[in-house]
Amino acid sequence: MSDIRIISEVAGRICALPLEAGAAVSEGDEVAFVEAMKMEIPVAAPATGTIKSILVALDDVVAEGQLLAIVET
């Protein structure tokens, strides 16, 4: 099994984490939402698998390119 990294494409604040570690995800499922410039930007799983870990918490400020979660395929 390989690990897929989920990164933020924008800087902002984590405003929602609809899933938790251990949850099954399909490619395109929303794993987190980043609020940037009063917009909620979804961060989707790039592959089908299981969320191995979520590395951020609600209201954390994240940078562009920051690792948010890991999906095990």
Buried (B, 14 or more C-beta within 10 A) or exposed (E): EEEBEBBBEBBBBBBBBEBEEEBEBEEEBBBBBBBBEEEEBEBEBBBBBBBBBBBBEEEBEBEEEBEBBBBEB
